[in-house]
Structures are given as structure tokens and as C-alpha cells.
Amino acid sequence: MMAVVEVRYGYTGVEYSGDESAYRMTRACTVITDDPADGQIVVAAALPAPGTAHPDAANFYSGVPQINRRGPTLWDVKIVYVTGGLVTFPQEEDPLSEPADISWDDGEYSVLYDMDIDGEEVVNSMGEPFDPPLMRDISDPVLIIERNQASFSPTTKLTYQDTICAEVFYGAAVGRAKMGKIKARSVYAAVAYWRARYEVQFRMNTPADVPDEKAWWRCILDQGVKYKDADGNVQLTPNGELVLLAADGTRIPLGDPPHWLYFREYADVSWAALGLGP
């Protein structure tokens, strides 16, 4: 849990400028937090709110604190108090209020070319699959979401990177969206924040018989040098020749469609906590 560990006050001074109404008192302090992902919001919560009276001078009131990061969890703070009201300092527009930037890219991968676009098997004149099998390239749509965040923890990468979304995401069915790279960099400005980037790849161009939930499963042609004969005995092919196997381990008759095996590679995880939905 993000929190302030210690606030240590140091210098307190008075600045004179003209008449008494322009006097300023300054308090400086060092703040230590417990998480490098903490931002100015966490630090400010442990400081006097603007308009708070000075502890040693009731007629002086605090302005907006000036907060600067010195290290991953170390902050320098300056609070200026003035007589008769609130002092403020120029502030940039709140970066956390900016909408996320959305863009689209492509992610390419290769698959076995066992069926053409007309649904015909890719085999030779004898009905045999090619060895090695032919491959074809496919481009997946990749959604890139970039946004400003008050904080970022490496745990986010460990929890969500290389996972499958357990909900419908941007209209894609459960099982179709995979979280790719998650990147973040800290930005030290008037209001410190993190610039985060999420890359989501959609596996949409799968064969018609592949269910949504298996869109990202590893698909492998069922073949080997061992097979079962009609009596259930294990046989070896001559010279280590690869043969196509049926689900029961027997050889697939020439001309029959091949059997494919599916293996789950990525965990299904809810992304709801990330708040990335449209």
C-alpha cells in the first residue's frame, strides 16, 4: 500500500519584502515514501493543506506546496506561508486529466498453411501434406493504449503481461485479446506522473473450427514416427518417417483431413482493474 513513511521538517525562515502584508514564511521538509511508484499525490496528502495556518504564526497561511523528487522514495518540499490568505504557484494542466492516446498497429506471426482461402487442403497430387509443411504469414491487429497514471508498479507487468483477457475486450470475445508489452516511464513535472503504454494483440484470423477460447492456444499437427496398428499395438515407421496421426494414435488414411492438437500457453486473467476498456 502506497504511503508516507516519514516527514522531517527542517528550515523555517521569514522573507521580508516591503510592508508587513508581503511577509512570507517558508518551511522546508523531506518526505520519505515506501514505494518508488508513489507520486506527488501521495506526498501532498501528508502535508498541510493550502490555507492552513503556520504552526508558529497564526496569521500566516500555507500555499500550494512545491514538491520535487530527489530519489525513488525521497522528496524535497517547500511550503510558503503568507499573511492574509493563500499563495499559489503556476501549475501545469493536470496530466492525469488527459485522455488516453489510442492507436493501432500490426503483429505478424506464421501459421501452417494446411488450408487455402477456398477451404481446399494444401496437399500434393497424391493427397499427402508437404514435408516440411508450408507456412503463411498473418497480421493481427494490435491496439496501443498510452495514458498518464499517478503511479505504476512492476507488479502490473508480472500480473497482466502475456495473459488472455477474461472479459470481452473492445468487442473481441473472451480468449481473443492477449496483453503484450507493458511499458512505463516516470515523468517529473510540476505534477509527477507515469506515462504507461499497453499493447493488446487480437487473434482473430483463426480457422473456422477454432473456438474463441482457444484462439491463442498452440496448434500443432498430430504426427510422429510411432503409431498404433488395428490391434492397438505400437509400431515404428520405417526410416523414422513422419506419419499423420488420428486422435486415437492410429494412422490417418491417405486423403483424410489431419488431426490438430491444442495446448494452452497463457493464463486467462481479468483486466478489469486496469481500466483499459473503451
C-alpha positions as CSV (number, residue, x, y, z in Angstrom):
1,M,0.0,0.0,0.0
2,M,1.4,3.4,-1.0
3,A,2.1,5.6,2.0
4,V,4.4,8.2,3.5
5,V,6.9,6.7,5.9
6,E,8.3,10.0,7.4
7,V,8.0,13.8,7.1
8,R,11.0,15.6,8.6
9,Y,10.8,19.4,8.8
10,G,14.0,21.5,8.6
11,Y,14.5,25.1,7.6
12,T,11.9,27.7,8.6
13,G,12.6,31.3,7.5
14,V,11.0,34.7,7.1
15,E,11.3,36.7,4.0
16,Y,10.7,40.5,4.2
17,S,9.6,42.5,1.2
18,G,8.1,45.9,1.8
19,D,5.3,46.2,4.2
20,E,4.1,43.5,6.6
21,S,1.4,42.4,4.2
22,A,4.1,41.0,1.9
23,Y,6.0,39.0,4.5
24,R,6.5,35.3,3.7
25,M,7.5,32.4,6.0
26,T,9.0,29.3,4.5
27,R,9.0,25.7,5.8
28,A,11.1,23.0,4.2
29,C,10.8,19.3,4.8
30,T,12.0,16.0,3.5
31,V,9.4,13.3,2.8
32,I,10.1,9.5,2.6
33,T,7.6,7.2,0.9
34,D,7.6,3.4,0.9
35,D,7.1,2.7,-2.9
36,P,9.0,4.1,-5.9
37,A,5.7,4.2,-7.7
38,D,4.4,6.9,-5.3
39,G,3.7,10.3,-6.9
40,Q,3.1,13.8,-5.7
41,I,-0.4,13.0,-4.8
42,V,0.8,10.6,-2.1
43,V,3.3,13.2,-0.7
44,A,0.8,16.1,-0.8
45,A,-1.6,14.0,1.3
46,A,0.9,14.1,4.3
47,L,1.4,17.9,4.1
48,P,-0.6,20.9,5.4
49,A,-3.5,21.6,3.0
50,P,-3.3,25.0,1.3
51,G,-4.7,27.7,3.6
52,T,-3.5,26.0,6.8
53,A,-2.2,28.4,9.5
54,H,1.6,28.2,10.2
55,P,2.2,26.3,13.5
56,D,4.2,29.2,15.0
57,A,2.4,32.1,13.4
58,A,-1.4,32.0,13.3
59,N,-1.6,35.0,10.8
60,F,0.4,33.2,8.1
61,Y,-1.3,30.7,5.8
62,S,0.2,28.0,3.6
63,G,0.2,28.0,-0.1
64,V,0.4,25.1,-2.6
65,P,3.5,23.0,-1.6
66,Q,6.3,22.8,-4.1
67,I,7.2,19.1,-4.3
68,N,10.4,17.8,-6.0
69,R,11.6,14.2,-6.2
70,R,15.2,13.6,-5.1
71,G,15.3,9.8,-5.3
72,P,12.9,6.9,-5.9
73,T,11.3,7.4,-2.4
74,L,12.8,10.7,-1.3
75,W,11.2,14.1,-1.8
76,D,12.1,17.7,-1.1
77,V,9.2,20.0,-0.2
78,K,9.0,23.8,0.3
79,I,5.8,25.4,1.7
80,V,5.4,29.2,1.6
81,Y,3.2,30.9,4.1
82,V,1.9,34.5,3.6
83,T,-0.2,36.8,5.6
84,G,-3.8,37.3,4.8
85,G,-4.6,34.4,2.6
86,L,-3.4,31.8,0.1
87,V,-0.4,31.9,-2.1
88,T,-0.2,29.8,-5.3
89,F,2.4,28.9,-7.8
90,P,2.0,28.4,-11.6
91,Q,0.8,24.9,-12.2
92,E,0.7,22.9,-15.4
93,E,-2.5,21.4,-16.5
94,D,-3.2,18.2,-14.6
95,P,-1.6,15.5,-16.8
96,L,-3.9,12.9,-15.1
97,S,-6.9,14.5,-16.6
98,E,-5.7,14.0,-20.2
99,P,-7.5,11.2,-22.2
100,A,-5.6,8.1,-23.2
101,D,-4.0,8.1,-26.7
102,I,-5.3,5.2,-28.8
103,S,-3.5,3.8,-31.9
104,W,-3.5,0.6,-34.0
105,D,-0.6,-1.4,-35.3
106,D,0.1,-4.9,-36.6
107,G,1.6,-8.0,-35.1
108,E,2.8,-10.6,-37.6
109,Y,3.1,-14.4,-37.0
110,S,3.4,-17.5,-39.1
111,V,0.9,-20.5,-39.2
112,L,0.8,-23.8,-41.0
113,Y,-0.7,-23.4,-44.5
114,D,-2.8,-26.5,-44.5
115,M,-6.0,-25.0,-46.0
116,D,-6.3,-22.3,-48.7
117,I,-8.7,-19.4,-48.6
118,D,-11.3,-21.6,-50.5
119,G,-11.2,-24.3,-47.9
120,E,-9.1,-26.7,-50.0
121,E,-6.5,-28.8,-48.3
122,V,-2.9,-27.9,-49.2
123,V,-1.5,-31.3,-50.3
124,N,0.4,-32.8,-53.3
125,S,-1.2,-34.7,-56.2
126,M,-1.3,-37.9,-54.0
127,G,-3.2,-36.2,-51.2
128,E,-0.1,-36.1,-48.9
129,P,0.8,-33.0,-46.9
130,F,4.1,-31.3,-47.7
131,D,7.1,-32.1,-45.6
132,P,8.3,-29.7,-44.3
133,P,4.8,-28.1,-44.1
134,L,4.2,-24.8,-45.8
135,M,3.8,-21.7,-43.7
136,R,2.0,-18.4,-44.2
137,D,2.1,-15.0,-42.5
138,I,-0.8,-13.4,-40.8
139,S,-1.1,-9.9,-39.4
140,D,-3.0,-9.5,-36.1
141,P,-4.4,-6.1,-35.1
142,V,-2.6,-4.6,-32.2
143,L,-4.2,-1.9,-30.0
144,I,-1.8,0.5,-28.3
145,I,-3.1,2.5,-25.3
146,E,-0.9,5.2,-23.9
147,R,-2.0,7.2,-20.9
148,N,-0.8,9.1,-17.8
149,Q,-1.1,7.5,-14.4
150,A,-0.4,8.7,-10.9
151,S,1.6,5.6,-10.1
152,F,2.9,2.4,-11.7
153,S,4.2,-0.8,-10.1
154,P,6.3,-3.5,-11.7
155,T,3.7,-5.9,-10.3
156,T,1.4,-4.8,-13.1
157,K,3.8,-6.3,-15.6
158,L,4.1,-9.5,-13.7
159,T,0.3,-9.8,-13.3
160,Y,-1.0,-8.9,-16.7
161,Q,1.7,-9.2,-19.3
162,D,1.3,-12.3,-21.5
163,T,-2.2,-13.0,-20.3
164,I,-5.5,-13.5,-22.1
165,C,-8.4,-11.2,-21.2
166,A,-11.1,-13.0,-19.3
167,E,-13.7,-10.5,-20.4
168,V,-15.0,-9.2,-23.7
169,F,-12.5,-6.5,-24.7
170,Y,-13.1,-3.8,-27.3
171,G,-15.7,-6.1,-28.8
172,A,-13.5,-9.1,-29.1
173,A,-14.8,-12.3,-27.5
174,V,-13.2,-13.9,-24.4
175,G,-10.0,-15.6,-25.5
176,R,-9.2,-13.3,-28.4
177,A,-7.3,-10.5,-26.7
178,K,-3.7,-11.0,-25.4
179,M,-1.7,-8.5,-23.4
180,G,1.7,-7.9,-24.9
181,K,4.3,-5.5,-23.7
182,I,3.5,-3.2,-20.8
183,K,5.9,-0.2,-20.6
184,A,6.0,2.8,-18.2
185,R,8.3,5.7,-17.6
186,S,8.2,8.3,-14.9
187,V,7.7,12.0,-15.8
188,Y,8.9,14.6,-13.3
189,A,7.0,17.7,-13.9
190,A,5.0,20.2,-11.8
191,V,2.8,17.2,-11.1
192,A,4.9,14.0,-11.3
193,Y,3.2,11.1,-13.1
194,W,3.9,7.9,-15.1
195,R,3.4,7.5,-18.8
196,A,2.2,4.0,-19.4
197,R,1.8,2.0,-22.6
198,Y,-0.2,-1.2,-23.1
199,E,-0.1,-3.3,-26.2
200,V,-3.0,-5.7,-26.8
201,Q,-2.9,-8.1,-29.7
202,F,-6.1,-9.6,-31.1
203,R,-6.0,-13.1,-32.5
204,M,-8.9,-13.0,-35.0
205,N,-7.8,-14.9,-38.1
206,T,-8.1,-18.4,-36.9
207,P,-9.7,-21.4,-38.7
208,A,-13.5,-21.6,-38.6
209,D,-13.4,-24.7,-36.3
210,V,-11.2,-23.0,-33.6
211,P,-13.4,-21.7,-30.7
212,D,-12.8,-18.3,-29.3
213,E,-11.3,-19.6,-26.1
214,K,-8.6,-21.5,-28.0
215,A,-7.6,-18.6,-30.3
216,W,-4.3,-18.2,-28.5
217,W,-3.7,-21.9,-27.8
218,R,-0.7,-23.6,-29.5
219,C,-1.9,-25.6,-32.5
220,I,0.3,-28.5,-33.6
221,L,-0.1,-31.0,-36.3
222,D,-0.6,-34.5,-34.8
223,Q,2.2,-36.6,-36.3
224,G,5.1,-38.8,-35.3
225,V,7.2,-41.9,-36.0
226,K,5.1,-44.1,-33.8
227,Y,1.5,-45.2,-34.4
228,K,-1.0,-47.8,-33.3
229,D,-2.0,-50.6,-35.7
230,A,-5.5,-52.1,-35.9
231,D,-4.8,-54.3,-32.9
232,G,-3.7,-51.4,-30.7
233,N,0.0,-52.4,-30.9
234,V,2.6,-49.6,-31.2
235,Q,4.6,-49.7,-34.4
236,L,7.5,-47.7,-35.7
237,T,7.5,-46.1,-39.2
238,P,10.4,-47.3,-41.5
239,N,13.4,-45.0,-41.5
240,G,11.8,-42.6,-39.0
241,E,9.2,-41.3,-41.5
242,L,6.6,-38.9,-40.0
243,V,3.0,-40.0,-40.4
244,L,-0.2,-38.2,-39.6
245,L,-2.0,-39.5,-36.5
246,A,-5.6,-39.6,-35.5
247,A,-6.8,-38.8,-32.0
248,D,-6.5,-42.4,-31.0
249,G,-2.9,-42.7,-32.2
250,T,-3.7,-44.7,-35.4
251,R,-2.5,-43.6,-38.8
252,I,-4.8,-41.3,-40.7
253,P,-5.8,-42.8,-44.1
254,L,-4.4,-41.0,-47.1
255,G,-6.6,-38.1,-48.2
256,D,-8.4,-37.7,-44.8
257,P,-8.0,-34.4,-43.0
258,P,-5.2,-34.1,-40.4
259,H,-5.8,-34.0,-36.7
260,W,-4.6,-31.0,-34.7
261,L,-3.5,-30.8,-31.1
262,Y,-4.1,-27.7,-28.9
263,F,-2.0,-26.7,-25.9
264,R,-2.8,-23.8,-23.6
265,E,0.1,-21.4,-23.2
266,Y,-1.3,-18.3,-21.5
267,A,-3.4,-17.7,-18.4
268,D,-6.8,-16.2,-18.5
269,V,-6.8,-13.1,-16.3
270,S,-9.4,-10.4,-15.6
271,W,-8.1,-7.0,-16.8
272,A,-11.0,-5.0,-15.2
273,A,-8.6,-3.5,-12.6
274,L,-6.5,-1.8,-15.3
275,G,-9.5,0.2,-16.6
276,L,-8.4,0.0,-20.2
277,G,-11.8,-0.6,-21.7
278,P,-13.3,1.9,-24.2
